[in-house]
Amino acid sequence: MKHLDGGLENVKGFSYSSIKCGIRYADRLDYSLILSDTMCNAAGVFTTNRMTAAPVKLCRERINGSIRGILVNATNANACTGAEGFTNSKILTADVAKRLNLAEESILMASTGIIGRQLPLDKMLESHGKLITNLSGENGPLLAQAIMTTDTVPKQAAVSFTCGGREYRIAGTAKGSGMIAPRMATLLAFLVTDAPVDRENLEKIFRAAVNKTLNSITIDGDTSTNDTAIILSPDTGKYIQDADSLSAFTEALEAVLMKLAEMLVQDGEGATKSVKIHVINAATDDDAMLIARAVGQSLLVKTAFFGNDPNWGRIACAAGYSGAALEEENLSISIENIPLLVNGIPAEADYSQLEKVLKNRNYTVTVDMGLGSGDAIMLTTDISYDYVKINAQYST
């Protein structure tokens, strides 16, 4: 496997377009289209929030069919917009499909932005001609920019891998900087591959890969109404199906998703720290994830990270209320291999060395449960003054 520069433009067989439609702001890229040259198998993972945006409902209806493209808009979530919002999603995808001579059901849709406002339907319909005209295989970087909301940098990744004597590629882009919590995909993410994988294997592999990557990050503990992660794979009828090939595909997919996940956490709203919570020797993997999630989402832990405070008591407390099995006399906590708690007893830490570590942007907190072989990782951020400022003024 080889990591490639750039993102979506690395995969042949797909084209992209991003334009300034003026959905909410006059002068920014905000409307995009991903189009495959051929019919695709698709897999998607969507929000578990019961307040579900219109485009998510549309995708859930269509994801198991033959797919050719994804229509994407930023700055307006089309969430909490009722029947009108859902109808608008159908009208927009139907118009794009008609202009491309495609079945209406072959176009998916994803939206991100402010909640509770109807899309400017007429303005968006009028822009479809330009959106289609601008389609190009080289426009992947523009799409990565167009889906940003409070993100400060575009996020994209690509790898190549070999199986069956042939090189294939997987690439993706994602957006997310706030309203990020591990309750599914936690963002918008779009991936494309030229590796033909049947629908059943694609769904199984994609869901498992999302759980290990995008589902293992948190910034603020909030689960969006619009969370969507979709992958498109050409439906050639001849698929990579042997175990070695599917293993190579899985490894490459996980590499792209993990790179995107790391970029999301690095760009967390107002974040000054990106911290890996590694739980080891828990009773089970599920218990390990419960603990990692509790520690990673604890506001007290996150504010301690911001203040460079080695307050291991907050970490132990979060592990204790996580719901996972815990025996105090077996619990150990360290930061970058500096022990803070060993088998339930506070350690004599070198605080001068620890102070240097805590001032770094990136470091690892290890929570050793001493109970079994369960293992899990959660990527998290601190909570800063700037996070409050950004979100205090978001709707205005």
C-alpha positions as CSV (number, residue, x, y, z in Angstrom):
1,M,0.0,0.0,0.0
2,K,1.2,3.5,-0.9
3,H,0.0,6.8,0.4
4,L,-0.7,9.3,-2.4
5,D,-0.7,13.1,-2.5
6,G,-4.1,14.7,-2.9
7,G,-7.5,13.1,-2.7
8,L,-10.5,12.2,-4.9
9,E,-8.7,13.1,-8.1
10,N,-6.4,10.1,-7.7
11,V,-9.2,7.7,-8.7
12,K,-10.1,7.3,-12.3
13,G,-13.7,6.8,-13.4
14,F,-15.2,9.7,-11.3
15,S,-15.6,13.4,-11.9
16,Y,-16.4,16.3,-9.5
17,S,-17.8,19.8,-9.6
18,S,-18.0,22.5,-7.0
19,I,-19.6,25.9,-7.6
20,K,-20.6,29.1,-5.8
21,C,-24.4,28.8,-5.6
22,G,-25.1,31.4,-2.8
23,I,-27.0,28.9,-0.7
24,R,-26.3,31.0,2.5
25,Y,-23.3,33.2,1.6
26,A,-22.7,35.1,-1.6
27,D,-19.0,34.2,-2.3
28,R,-18.0,30.7,-1.3
29,L,-18.0,27.2,-2.8
30,D,-21.1,25.6,-1.5
31,Y,-22.7,23.2,-4.0
32,S,-21.0,20.0,-5.4
33,L,-21.6,16.9,-7.4
34,I,-19.7,13.6,-7.4
35,L,-20.4,11.5,-10.6
36,S,-19.2,8.1,-11.5
37,D,-18.7,7.1,-15.2
38,T,-20.5,3.8,-14.5
39,M,-23.1,2.4,-12.1
40,C,-21.7,1.8,-8.6
41,N,-22.4,-0.3,-5.6
42,A,-22.6,2.0,-2.6
43,A,-22.4,1.6,1.1
44,G,-23.3,4.2,3.7
45,V,-23.2,4.8,7.4
46,F,-25.6,7.4,8.7
47,T,-26.3,9.3,11.9
48,T,-27.9,7.6,14.9
49,N,-29.5,10.9,15.9
50,R,-33.3,10.5,15.8
51,M,-33.6,14.0,14.5
52,T,-32.6,13.1,11.0
53,A,-32.0,15.5,8.1
54,A,-33.9,15.1,4.9
55,P,-30.9,14.0,2.8
56,V,-30.1,11.2,5.2
57,K,-33.6,9.9,4.9
58,L,-33.3,10.0,1.1
59,C,-29.9,8.2,1.2
60,R,-31.3,5.5,3.4
61,E,-34.1,4.9,0.8
62,R,-31.7,4.6,-2.1
63,I,-28.3,3.4,-0.8
64,N,-29.0,-0.3,-1.7
65,G,-29.8,0.5,-5.3
66,S,-27.5,1.2,-8.3
67,I,-25.8,4.6,-7.7
68,R,-24.2,7.1,-10.1
69,G,-23.6,10.2,-8.1
70,I,-23.9,12.3,-4.9
71,L,-25.2,15.8,-4.7
72,V,-23.7,17.8,-1.8
73,N,-24.4,21.2,-0.4
74,A,-22.8,23.1,2.5
75,T,-24.1,26.0,4.7
76,N,-27.6,24.6,5.0
77,A,-28.3,21.2,6.7
78,N,-31.8,20.8,5.4
79,A,-32.6,19.3,8.9
80,C,-35.8,19.9,10.9
81,T,-37.4,21.1,7.6
82,G,-40.3,18.6,7.6
83,A,-42.0,17.2,4.4
84,E,-41.0,20.3,2.4
85,G,-37.3,19.7,3.1
86,F,-37.5,16.0,2.1
87,T,-39.4,17.0,-1.1
88,N,-36.8,19.6,-1.9
89,S,-34.1,16.9,-1.7
90,K,-36.0,14.7,-4.1
91,I,-36.6,17.6,-6.5
92,L,-33.0,18.6,-6.6
93,T,-31.7,15.0,-7.2
94,A,-34.4,14.4,-9.8
95,D,-33.4,17.5,-11.7
96,V,-29.7,16.5,-11.7
97,A,-30.6,13.0,-12.8
98,K,-32.8,14.2,-15.6
99,R,-30.1,16.5,-17.0
100,L,-27.7,13.6,-17.0
101,N,-30.2,11.0,-18.4
102,L,-30.1,9.0,-15.3
103,A,-32.6,7.4,-13.0
104,E,-33.7,9.7,-10.2
105,E,-32.9,7.0,-7.6
106,S,-29.3,6.8,-8.7
107,I,-28.4,10.2,-7.2
108,L,-27.8,10.4,-3.4
109,M,-27.7,13.7,-1.5
110,A,-25.8,15.0,1.6
111,S,-26.1,18.4,3.3
112,T,-24.3,20.3,6.1
113,G,-24.7,23.6,7.7
114,I,-27.3,25.4,9.8
115,I,-30.4,23.5,11.0
116,G,-34.0,24.6,10.5
117,R,-33.9,26.5,7.3
118,Q,-35.3,25.5,3.9
119,L,-32.9,25.2,1.0
120,P,-33.2,28.0,-1.6
121,L,-34.7,25.6,-4.1
122,D,-35.0,27.9,-7.1
123,K,-31.5,29.2,-6.8
124,M,-30.1,25.7,-6.6
125,L,-32.1,24.4,-9.5
126,E,-30.9,27.3,-11.7
127,S,-27.3,26.4,-10.9
128,H,-27.5,22.7,-12.1
129,G,-26.5,23.5,-15.6
130,K,-23.2,25.1,-14.4
131,L,-22.7,22.3,-11.8
132,I,-22.8,19.7,-14.5
133,T,-20.8,21.6,-17.1
134,N,-17.9,22.0,-14.6
135,L,-17.6,18.3,-13.9
136,S,-14.0,17.1,-14.2
137,G,-11.8,14.4,-12.7
138,E,-9.4,17.0,-11.5
139,N,-11.8,18.9,-9.3
140,G,-11.5,16.7,-6.2
141,P,-9.6,19.4,-4.3
142,L,-12.4,21.9,-4.9
143,L,-15.0,19.5,-3.5
144,A,-12.9,19.1,-0.3
145,Q,-13.0,22.9,0.1
146,A,-16.7,23.2,-0.8
147,I,-18.0,20.9,2.0
148,M,-16.2,22.8,4.8
149,T,-18.2,24.6,7.4
150,T,-16.2,25.7,10.5
151,D,-13.3,23.6,9.2
152,T,-10.1,25.6,8.8
153,V,-8.5,23.3,6.2
154,P,-9.8,20.8,3.6
155,K,-9.3,17.2,4.4
156,Q,-8.5,14.5,1.8
157,A,-6.5,11.3,1.6
158,A,-5.7,8.6,-1.0
159,V,-3.8,5.3,-1.2
160,S,-3.0,2.8,-3.9
161,F,-2.8,-1.0,-3.2
162,T,-2.3,-4.1,-5.2
163,C,-4.3,-7.3,-5.3
164,G,-4.6,-10.0,-8.0
165,G,-1.7,-8.5,-9.8
166,R,-3.5,-5.2,-10.4
167,E,-3.2,-1.7,-8.8
168,Y,-6.3,-0.1,-7.4
169,R,-6.9,3.1,-5.5
170,I,-9.1,4.5,-2.8
171,A,-9.5,8.2,-2.0
172,G,-11.7,10.2,0.3
173,T,-12.6,13.6,1.6
174,A,-14.3,14.6,4.8
175,K,-15.6,17.7,6.7
176,G,-16.0,18.2,10.4
177,S,-14.6,20.4,13.0
178,G,-17.4,20.6,15.6
179,M,-20.5,18.6,16.4
180,I,-18.3,15.5,16.3
181,A,-19.0,12.5,18.5
182,P,-18.5,8.7,18.0
183,R,-22.1,7.8,17.2
184,M,-21.6,6.7,13.6
185,A,-19.9,8.6,11.0
186,T,-19.8,11.9,12.9
187,L,-19.4,14.1,9.8
188,L,-19.7,14.1,6.1
189,A,-17.3,11.8,4.3
190,F,-17.2,10.7,0.7
191,L,-15.0,7.9,-0.6
192,V,-14.5,6.5,-4.1
193,T,-12.5,3.5,-5.3
194,D,-11.8,1.8,-8.7
195,A,-11.7,-1.5,-6.9
196,P,-14.9,-3.4,-7.8
197,V,-16.4,-4.9,-4.6
198,D,-19.9,-6.5,-4.4
199,R,-22.5,-4.7,-2.3
200,E,-22.6,-7.2,0.5
201,N,-18.8,-7.2,1.1
202,L,-18.6,-3.4,0.5
203,E,-21.2,-2.7,3.2
204,K,-19.7,-5.2,5.7
205,I,-16.1,-3.9,5.2
206,F,-17.1,-0.2,5.2
207,R,-19.2,-0.4,8.3
208,A,-16.4,-2.2,10.2
209,A,-13.8,0.3,9.0
210,V,-15.9,3.3,10.0
211,N,-16.3,1.8,13.5
212,K,-12.5,1.6,13.9
213,T,-11.8,5.1,12.5
214,L,-14.5,7.7,12.2
215,N,-16.4,6.2,15.1
216,S,-13.3,6.5,17.3
217,I,-13.1,10.3,17.4
218,T,-14.7,13.0,19.5
219,I,-14.4,16.7,19.7
220,D,-17.4,17.9,21.7
221,G,-19.6,14.9,22.3
222,D,-22.4,16.1,19.9
223,T,-23.9,13.9,17.3
224,S,-25.1,15.7,14.2
225,T,-28.5,15.3,12.4
226,N,-26.7,15.0,9.1
227,D,-23.8,12.5,9.7
228,T,-23.1,10.7,6.5
229,A,-20.3,8.5,5.2
230,I,-20.6,7.0,1.7
231,I,-18.3,4.9,-0.5
232,L,-18.8,4.2,-4.2
233,S,-17.3,1.2,-6.0
234,P,-17.8,0.4,-9.7
235,D,-20.4,-2.3,-10.3
236,T,-18.6,-4.3,-13.0
237,G,-20.1,-7.6,-12.2
238,K,-16.6,-9.0,-11.7
239,Y,-15.5,-8.4,-8.2
240,I,-12.5,-8.9,-6.0
241,Q,-13.7,-11.6,-3.7
242,D,-10.8,-13.8,-2.6
243,A,-9.7,-13.4,1.0
244,D,-6.3,-11.8,0.3
245,S,-7.8,-9.2,-2.1
246,L,-10.5,-8.2,0.3
247,S,-7.9,-8.0,3.1
248,A,-5.8,-5.7,1.0
249,F,-8.9,-3.6,0.2
250,T,-9.8,-3.4,3.8
251,E,-6.3,-2.3,4.9
252,A,-6.3,0.5,2.3
253,L,-9.8,1.7,3.2
254,E,-8.9,1.8,6.9
255,A,-5.8,3.8,6.1
256,V,-7.8,6.4,4.2
257,L,-10.4,6.6,6.9
258,M,-7.9,6.8,9.7
259,K,-6.0,9.6,7.9
260,L,-9.3,11.6,7.6
261,A,-10.2,10.9,11.2
262,E,-6.8,12.2,12.4
263,M,-7.2,15.3,10.3
264,L,-10.7,15.9,11.7
265,V,-9.4,15.8,15.3
266,Q,-6.4,18.0,14.4
267,D,-8.8,20.6,13.1
268,G,-11.3,20.5,16.0
269,E,-13.0,23.8,16.7
270,G,-10.6,25.9,18.8
271,A,-8.5,22.8,19.7
272,T,-5.0,23.2,20.9
273,K,-4.5,19.5,21.6
274,S,-5.1,16.2,19.8
275,V,-4.9,13.4,22.2
276,K,-5.0,9.6,21.7
277,I,-6.8,7.7,24.5
278,H,-5.6,4.1,24.4
279,V,-7.3,1.7,26.7
280,I,-5.6,-1.7,27.1
281,N,-6.2,-4.9,29.0
282,A,-9.9,-4.2,29.5
283,A,-12.2,-7.1,30.1
284,T,-13.5,-6.9,26.5
285,D,-13.1,-4.7,23.5
286,D,-16.5,-3.3,24.1
287,D,-15.5,-2.4,27.6
288,A,-12.4,-0.8,26.3
289,M,-14.4,1.4,23.9
290,L,-16.8,2.4,26.7
291,I,-13.8,3.6,28.7
292,A,-12.1,5.3,25.9
293,R,-15.3,7.1,24.9
294,A,-16.0,8.2,28.5
295,V,-12.5,9.6,28.9
296,G,-12.4,11.2,25.5
297,Q,-15.7,13.0,25.9
298,S,-15.3,14.1,29.5
299,L,-15.4,17.9,29.7
300,L,-13.3,17.8,32.9
301,V,-10.6,15.7,31.1
302,K,-10.7,17.9,28.0
303,T,-10.4,21.1,30.0
304,A,-7.4,19.5,31.9
305,F,-5.8,18.9,28.6
306,F,-6.3,22.5,27.6
307,G,-4.7,23.7,30.9
308,N,-1.8,21.2,30.6
309,D,-3.0,19.8,33.9
310,P,-1.9,16.1,34.7
311,N,-5.1,15.5,36.5
312,W,-5.2,11.7,36.3
313,G,-8.1,11.6,38.8
314,R,-10.5,12.9,36.1
315,I,-9.4,10.1,33.8
316,A,-9.9,7.5,36.5
317,C,-13.3,9.0,37.4
318,A,-14.5,8.8,33.7
319,A,-13.3,5.2,33.5
320,G,-15.3,4.4,36.6
321,Y,-18.6,5.8,35.4
322,S,-18.2,4.4,31.8
323,G,-20.2,1.3,32.6
324,A,-17.2,-1.0,31.9
325,A,-15.8,-3.5,34.4
326,L,-13.2,-1.9,36.6
327,E,-11.2,-3.0,39.6
328,E,-9.4,-0.1,41.3
329,E,-6.4,-2.2,42.4
330,N,-5.7,-3.1,38.8
331,L,-6.1,0.3,37.2
332,S,-3.0,2.1,35.9
333,I,-2.8,5.4,34.0
334,S,0.2,7.0,32.1
335,I,0.8,9.8,29.7
336,E,3.5,9.1,27.1
337,N,4.8,6.3,29.2
338,I,5.1,8.5,32.3
339,P,3.2,6.6,35.1
340,L,0.7,8.6,37.1
341,L,-1.3,5.8,38.7
342,V,0.0,2.2,39.1
343,N,-2.3,-0.6,40.2
344,G,-4.6,2.0,42.0
345,I,-1.8,3.8,43.8
346,P,-0.5,7.3,42.7
347,A,3.0,7.2,41.2
348,E,5.9,9.5,41.9
349,A,5.8,11.2,38.6
350,D,8.5,13.4,37.1
351,Y,6.4,16.5,36.8
352,S,9.1,18.6,35.0
353,Q,9.2,16.0,32.2
354,L,5.4,15.6,32.3
355,E,4.9,19.4,31.9
356,K,6.9,19.3,28.6
357,V,4.8,16.5,27.3
358,L,1.5,18.2,28.1
359,K,2.5,21.3,26.2
360,N,2.8,19.2,23.0
361,R,0.0,19.3,20.5
362,N,-0.1,15.5,20.3
363,Y,0.4,12.8,23.0
364,T,-1.1,9.6,24.2
365,V,-2.9,8.7,27.4
366,T,-2.8,5.0,28.2
367,V,-5.4,3.5,30.5
368,D,-4.4,-0.1,31.6
369,M,-7.4,-1.9,33.1
370,G,-5.5,-5.0,34.1
371,L,-8.5,-7.3,33.5
372,G,-8.2,-9.0,30.1
373,S,-7.1,-8.3,26.5
374,G,-9.7,-5.7,25.5
375,D,-8.2,-2.8,23.5
376,A,-9.7,0.4,22.0
377,I,-8.5,3.8,20.8
378,M,-10.3,7.2,20.9
379,L,-8.9,10.4,19.4
380,T,-10.1,13.5,21.2
381,T,-9.3,17.2,21.6
382,D,-9.2,19.7,24.4
383,I,-11.9,22.3,25.0
384,S,-10.6,25.8,24.7
385,Y,-12.0,29.4,25.0
386,D,-12.1,29.6,21.2
387,Y,-14.5,26.6,21.0
388,V,-17.0,28.5,23.1
389,K,-16.6,31.6,21.0
390,I,-17.0,29.8,17.7
391,N,-20.2,28.0,18.8
392,A,-21.7,30.9,20.7
393,Q,-22.1,32.8,17.4
394,Y,-22.7,30.0,14.9
395,S,-26.3,30.8,13.9
396,T,-25.7,34.5,13.6
